[in-house]
Amino acid sequence: MNFAQVIGQYYTKESLIQSVQKGRIPHAQLFLGKTGWGGLPLALAYAKYISCLNRTETDSCGECSSCRKYATFTHPDLHFSFPFPREKGEKSSEIIGEWRNAILDNPYMGILQWMQVLDAEKKQANIPLAECREISKSLSLKPFESEFKILLMWLPEYLGKEGNSLLKLIEEPPPNTIFLLVAENPDKILGTIISRTQSVRLKPIEEEALYDFLIKNEKLEEEKARRISTISQGDYTLLTDLLTETESPYFELLKAWMSICVRKSMPEIVAWSEHLGGFSKENLKGFLLYSIEILRGVVVFPHAEEIIPWAGRERVFIENFNKLTYSINDMELIVKNIEMALSNIERNGRVPLVLTDLSYVIARNLKK
């Protein structure tokens, strides 16, 4: 992936290019931002630029032997690490083929899309200790072809306490070794890892960049391209959802949940909560985050419906939800409790109990 293929992020691109041209490449960098802002594509383009044999002032050449190998992510000095479920093995190298295909298909993917690629939506992903040992072993070797060997770790949040085994390696890496870590949530990364890296804080993709992308790549009419680029809020993932008008796989689940809560059917609430107890932590988090976004849309809709990004049945749901009796304070309390439930699930709280309690709160604060 070249910098030219990364949508927007002009300032960050220029900063990364300058670091290479001036020979001031930090040995460990942490790309921070939402998945849809393009942290992974930026890191891939940056790694390619560092390794390019005939780089220009603005991008990789795309033609040298290094660039040709980067085109399929098979360069021997580019190492990947990423979360995966235990059922797939102990090291990322065991499923590297699936990973390469996934990022070739969609470098803006999130953890849920990745788990779908692995057909493991209901499994728990992590970066285990065996993977950390494999990283140490791989990086102890000299570069094969390039001046640098590069480790690109996607979502170091999934390291957990196992990240302690990499602290010394990150702080004092072997010569010509570069760490590129791509993360969404710094609160879930060990502080000792963050302190050993230089942060590259991303911002939402520029609206004009998204507009240009829709005009040139998707061949949209100007009016539609402007509308989608505006309401996507700098998030490529949301933009693609709006472009295809694809409703979330969580929609029916949310609709059923709210219906049960409005009816205040306690037996159904308990049964629903037990059902979700069988979901993976990633799926539960995705569902609750989706619920928060939809409910925030419910609050905004009466005041500025033109900026609501939802379409199709999701938009109809938001319109109908506003026929219920609730106050802003009610909705703020509901959203706050969903966020608390997310935190409790992160701390391994028993899911059926957490969701039952949360549903009772929602039921008390909604009226027909």
MITINU-574586 format. One record per residue (C-alpha): x, y, z; residue number from 1; residue in one letter. Coordinates in steps of 0.05 Angstrom, whole numbers, plus 5000, padded with zeros to 4 digits. Layout:
X|Y|Z|k|r
X|Y|Z|NUM|a
...
This chain:
X|Y|Z|k|r
5000|5000|5000|1|m
5027|5069|4980|2|n
5013|5134|5015|3|f
4973|5155|4954|4|a
4924|5098|4970|5|q
4913|5122|5041|6|v
4852|5168|5043|7|i
4868|5237|5071|8|g
4911|5244|5134|9|q
4954|5293|5095|10|y
4990|5323|5155|11|y
5008|5255|5185|12|t
5032|5229|5117|13|k
5078|5289|5109|14|e
5105|5280|5180|15|s
5121|5206|5168|16|l
5154|5220|5101|17|i
5197|5274|5131|18|q
5220|5228|5187|19|s
5247|5179|5135|20|v
5279|5231|5090|21|q
5315|5263|5149|22|k
5337|5196|5177|23|g
5300|5207|5242|24|r
5256|5146|5245|25|i
5234|5131|5318|26|p
5247|5059|5335|27|h
5178|5050|5366|28|a
5115|5087|5344|29|q
5043|5080|5367|30|l
4989|5099|5317|31|f
4926|5118|5356|32|l
4857|5129|5327|33|g
4791|5096|5307|34|k
4797|5039|5257|35|t
4760|5079|5205|36|g
4811|5136|5208|37|w
4863|5093|5175|38|g
4918|5076|5225|39|g
4932|5008|5194|40|l
4936|5034|5122|41|p
4982|5090|5145|42|l
5029|5041|5181|43|a
5030|4995|5120|44|l
5047|5053|5073|45|a
5100|5078|5122|46|y
5133|5010|5127|47|a
5134|5005|5052|48|k
5165|5074|5045|49|y
5219|5059|5095|50|i
5239|4996|5057|51|s
5232|5023|4986|52|c
5297|5022|4947|53|l
5279|5081|4902|54|n
5232|5123|4944|55|r
5210|5191|4918|56|t
5198|5255|4958|57|e
5125|5237|4966|58|t
5117|5161|4962|59|d
5146|5092|4949|60|s
5167|5077|4878|61|c
5121|5017|4872|62|g
5169|4982|4824|63|e
5231|4960|4861|64|c
5240|4889|4889|65|s
5220|4913|4959|66|s
5156|4947|4935|67|c
5136|4886|4895|68|r
5140|4842|4957|69|k
5103|4894|4998|70|y
5047|4892|4947|71|a
5030|4823|4974|72|t
5058|4835|5045|73|f
5109|4780|5036|74|t
5172|4820|5047|75|h
5219|4778|5092|76|p
5235|4838|5136|77|d
5163|4856|5149|78|l
5135|4819|5209|79|h
5062|4821|5232|80|f
5029|4809|5299|81|s
4954|4812|5311|82|f
4900|4783|5357|83|p
4870|4716|5341|84|f
4829|4662|5378|85|p
4866|4606|5412|86|r
4832|4555|5367|87|e
4873|4581|5308|88|k
4940|4566|5340|89|g
4992|4597|5385|90|e
5027|4644|5336|91|k
5003|4692|5283|92|s
5050|4660|5233|93|s
5002|4600|5232|94|e
4947|4642|5200|95|i
4990|4694|5163|96|i
4957|4675|5097|97|g
4888|4694|5122|98|e
4916|4758|5150|99|w
4949|4779|5085|100|r
4886|4766|5045|101|n
4844|4804|5096|102|a
4886|4868|5094|103|i
4894|4864|5019|104|l
4818|4862|5015|105|d
4805|4916|5068|106|n
4862|4950|5105|107|p
4809|4991|5142|108|y
4778|4930|5175|109|m
4763|4926|5249|110|g
4769|4869|5298|111|i
4698|4844|5283|112|l
4712|4840|5209|113|q
4777|4803|5223|114|w
4742|4752|5268|115|m
4690|4742|5213|116|q
4746|4726|5165|117|v
4769|4672|5213|118|l
4697|4648|5222|119|d
4706|4659|5297|120|a
4657|4715|5314|121|e
4639|4682|5381|122|k
4711|4669|5402|123|k
4756|4711|5446|124|q
4818|4740|5412|125|a
4884|4758|5444|126|n
4959|4762|5431|127|i
4987|4704|5473|128|p
5054|4694|5507|129|l
5077|4645|5453|130|a
5067|4700|5401|131|e
5110|4748|5443|132|c
5165|4697|5445|133|r
5160|4688|5370|134|e
5167|4763|5362|135|i
5231|4764|5404|136|s
5259|4707|5364|137|k
5243|4738|5296|138|s
5271|4806|5313|139|l
5336|4777|5340|140|s
5356|4760|5269|141|l
5390|4809|5222|142|k
5350|4840|5164|143|p
5348|4795|5103|144|f
5343|4847|5048|145|e
5325|4916|5074|146|s
5363|4964|5119|147|e
5309|4955|5172|148|f
5266|4898|5198|149|k
5197|4922|5218|150|i
5146|4893|5266|151|l
5075|4918|5253|152|l
5030|4899|5312|153|m
4956|4911|5302|154|w
4914|4924|5365|155|l
4966|4917|5421|156|p
4906|4925|5468|157|e
4899|4850|5462|158|y
4968|4837|5492|159|l
4944|4845|5564|160|g
4996|4829|5616|161|k
5034|4788|5565|162|e
5060|4854|5539|163|g
5108|4857|5597|164|n
5151|4805|5562|165|s
5163|4855|5505|166|l
5182|4916|5547|167|l
5257|4907|5544|168|k
5255|4890|5470|169|l
5215|4954|5454|170|i
5260|4997|5498|171|e
5326|4968|5472|172|e
5312|4935|5405|173|p
5365|4902|5362|174|p
5399|4948|5312|175|p
5356|4972|5254|176|n
5291|4947|5285|177|t
5227|4987|5281|178|i
5162|4975|5320|179|f
5097|5002|5290|180|l
5038|4991|5336|181|l
4968|5008|5312|182|v
4916|5017|5367|183|a
4846|5044|5380|184|e
4843|5049|5456|185|n
4905|5071|5494|186|p
4869|5059|5560|187|d
4874|4984|5548|188|k
4949|4984|5532|189|i
5001|4976|5586|190|l
5026|5044|5607|191|g
5097|5016|5606|192|t
5089|5002|5531|193|i
5060|5070|5516|194|i
5117|5104|5553|195|s
5167|5068|5508|196|r
5135|5091|5443|197|t
5126|5156|5405|198|q
5052|5170|5394|199|s
5023|5186|5325|200|v
4954|5212|5342|201|r
4906|5209|5283|202|l
4847|5253|5270|203|k
4784|5238|5230|204|p
4796|5235|5155|205|i
4787|5303|5122|206|e
4717|5313|5092|207|e
4746|5337|5026|208|e
4789|5274|5021|209|a
4728|5230|5030|210|l
4689|5272|4980|211|y
4745|5264|4928|212|d
4748|5189|4941|213|f
4673|5182|4929|214|l
4676|5223|4865|215|i
4738|5189|4835|216|k
4732|5117|4861|217|n
4658|5107|4871|218|e
4635|5153|4813|219|k
4580|5184|4856|220|l
4541|5246|4837|221|e
4569|5308|4871|222|e
4508|5320|4915|223|e
4506|5248|4942|224|k
4582|5248|4951|225|a
4579|5312|4991|226|r
4523|5286|5036|227|r
4558|5220|5051|228|i
4626|5251|5062|229|s
4595|5301|5111|230|t
4555|5254|5154|231|i
4609|5199|5156|232|s
4646|5243|5206|233|q
4715|5226|5179|234|g
4705|5151|5188|235|d
4717|5107|5127|236|y
4680|5048|5159|237|t
4617|5089|5169|238|l
4625|5117|5099|239|l
4624|5047|5068|240|t
4562|5030|5109|241|d
4527|5092|5083|242|l
4551|5078|5013|243|l
4521|5009|5011|244|t
4465|5027|5059|245|e
4480|4962|5095|246|t
4446|4956|5162|247|e
4486|4929|5220|248|s
4481|4855|5237|249|p
4464|4879|5307|250|y
4401|4915|5285|251|f
4351|4859|5297|252|e
4383|4844|5364|253|l
4377|4916|5386|254|l
4305|4921|5360|255|k
4285|4859|5400|256|a
4320|4884|5462|257|w
4286|4952|5462|258|m
4218|4919|5448|259|s
4227|4874|5509|260|i
4248|4933|5552|261|c
4189|4976|5530|262|v
4141|4920|5547|263|r
4177|4911|5613|264|k
4174|4836|5604|265|s
4221|4812|5658|266|m
4221|4737|5639|267|p
4240|4757|5568|268|e
4294|4803|5594|269|i
4325|4746|5633|270|v
4321|4698|5573|271|a
4350|4751|5526|272|w
4408|4764|5574|273|s
4423|4690|5581|274|e
4423|4684|5505|275|h
4476|4740|5498|276|l
4517|4705|5551|277|g
4540|4658|5496|278|g
4569|4714|5453|279|f
4644|4729|5450|280|s
4669|4790|5486|281|k
4684|4824|5419|282|e
4613|4813|5394|283|n
4583|4838|5459|284|l
4626|4901|5456|285|k
4608|4912|5384|286|g
4534|4905|5399|287|f
4535|4952|5459|288|l
4576|5004|5422|289|l
4526|5000|5364|290|y
4468|5008|5413|291|s
4501|5071|5442|292|i
4508|5102|5373|293|e
4436|5087|5354|294|i
4409|5115|5419|295|l
4450|5178|5411|296|r
4418|5183|5342|297|g
4350|5179|5376|298|v
4367|5239|5419|299|v
4394|5281|5361|300|v
4340|5264|5311|301|f
4285|5313|5334|302|p
4334|5371|5332|303|h
4377|5357|5271|304|a
4352|5298|5232|305|e
4392|5318|5170|306|e
4458|5299|5204|307|i
4435|5229|5225|308|i
4479|5180|5185|309|p
4431|5122|5190|310|w
4388|5099|5132|311|a
4336|5046|5116|312|g
4306|5007|5174|313|r
4355|5037|5224|314|e
4330|5106|5208|315|r
4257|5083|5213|316|v
4273|5053|5281|317|f
4302|5119|5305|318|i
4241|5157|5281|319|e
4194|5108|5315|320|n
4235|5108|5379|321|f
4220|5182|5385|322|n
4146|5165|5393|323|k
4163|5137|5461|324|l
4161|5182|5523|325|t
4230|5196|5549|326|y
4271|5256|5572|327|s
4342|5275|5554|328|i
4362|5256|5624|329|n
4330|5187|5615|330|d
4370|5174|5552|331|m
4435|5200|5583|332|e
4424|5152|5641|333|l
4412|5094|5593|334|i
4475|5109|5553|335|v
4515|5118|5617|336|k
4492|5050|5641|337|n
4509|5016|5575|338|i
4579|5045|5581|339|e
4583|5018|5652|340|m
4560|4950|5627|341|a
4616|4952|5575|342|l
4666|4966|5630|343|s
4639|4909|5673|344|n
4643|4860|5615|345|i
4714|4882|5602|346|e
4730|4864|5675|347|r
4700|4795|5663|348|n
4634|4808|5698|349|g
4582|4753|5689|350|r
4547|4774|5624|351|v
4475|4751|5639|352|p
4475|4788|5706|353|l
4506|4851|5676|354|v
4456|4853|5618|355|l
4396|4836|5662|356|t
4412|4894|5708|357|d
4423|4940|5648|358|l
4357|4920|5617|359|s
4320|4935|5681|360|y
4349|5006|5680|361|v
4327|5015|5608|362|i
4257|4988|5623|363|a
4248|5036|5681|364|r
4267|5096|5639|365|n
4224|5083|5577|366|l
4149|5090|5572|367|k
4101|5071|5516|368|k
